[in-house]
Amino acid sequence: MSWRRNKSPHRKRKMEDNQSKTYLQQLIEEHKPEYIIGMDEVGWGAIAGPLVIACAVYKPDYKNPKIRDSKTYSSHNARLKAFDLVQDTAVYVAYQEASPGNLAVFGAGPMLQNSYLILAQRAIAHYPNSLVVIDGAHTIKGLEHKQVCLAKADTYVTAVSAASIAAKVSRDRTMIKLGEKYPEYEWFANKGYPTPQHIEAIKKVGVSEHHRRNVETVVELEKKHGIYEERIGREACEEA
């Protein structure tokens, strides 16, 4: 069974948030889940690197002001401290990555849904008396379990906030590591998002194997500026 909040464009944002919180509390009181399985993704708007999905499991009444939406932390180190706290307090944490190659072959939407489904089913296998809460506007297709999608759930549902932190830290680590091999793109700073600097770097050295060919911007840049690995190989041969 699944639920979804119906949103009116004429309502104020604060009213919608309060209604979503009330709605979630009603579901918890009605179905009395022992656990909340919170789910969130990071990297949807990036043009390089993986899409990372995470889930975190908490008791419904667990609250901690130090665990909040991953976007609210002022620095990478602050987010790492929050991640340590998540690891210490969560009943369960897990990740799923969708690689640039798979995103190009299967599409971002289907890969996101598939990753959500895999993670949710694994968590439910351990914690069957649970309610799955997804940040966003789409429930998980094919999931025969109690679930609800709520806009901005990462701002007030601890399990979803924890999932957002876990996904963000995992993806940042991946991008920083990839950036060591491809320093030209400065992925340590932009994390694969289409900043002006990132786009300029692609124009200079081409598109790498870690860029997303399912993104039109990347496809157009590759047509005009080539492939990084091929350009580097040619330059190496010319120098030799």
Summary of the structure (lengths in Angstrom):
residues: 240
radius of gyration: 19.8
end to end distance: 63.9
largest distance: 71.8
contacts: 797
relative contact order: 0.18
helix: 53%
strand: 17%
